[in-house]
């Protein structure tokens, strides 16, 4: 059963690293290659979205700060 919770940035990166390691060391079986590649792509997209969200939030906070003279 699939999880319904949103994956954290650190979890996404750790899973991508795990997938890359299994592909790099030859332990990935050819039958799961497409599935692992799809999962890695989804994780990377989720991590990028989290980075964009954090950047937007930080920029919004900085924009609210009064300019120092």
N, C-alpha and C positions, 0 to 999 in steps of 0.2 A: 504494500500500500504506500502511495506517495505521501510525503510529508506536506502539510499545509502551511508550515511556518516559512517565513522569508529567511533565506540564508544570509549570514553576515558576510561582509567583505573578506575578513580573514579566513572564514570557512571556505569561501569560493576560491580564493587564491591557493589555499592548502590543497583543495581537491584538484585544481588544475595542475599544481606541481606534482601531485601523486599520479595523475594521468600521464603527464609528460615523462615522469620517471619510468613508469611501466612501459611506455612506448619506446623510450630510449634504451632500456636495458634488455629489451626483447622478451619480457614476460607477458606482454599483451598478446592475447590470441587473436588471430586474424578475423575470427567470427565476430568479435566484439569491437573491432577497430572503428567501424562506422558509428556505433553507439557511443563509444568513448569520445570520438571526435565531436559528435553532436553535443554531448554533455559538456565538454570543454568549451565549446562555442557559447552555449547557454550561460555557463559560469562566468566567462569573460564579459559577456554582455551585461550580466547582473552586476559584476564588479565595476564596470565602466559607469553604469547608471548610478551606483552608489557614490562614486567619485564625483560625477557631475552634480548630484544632489548636494553633497557636502560643499562643493565649490560654490554653488549658487547660494546656499545658506550662509557661508562665510562672507561672500560678497555682499549679501543683503545686510548682514550685521555691520560690515565695514561702511556701507553706504549710510547707515543710520547714525554713525558717529559724527559728531560735529568736527568741522575742520579746525585744526590747531593753527593759531596764527603766530 
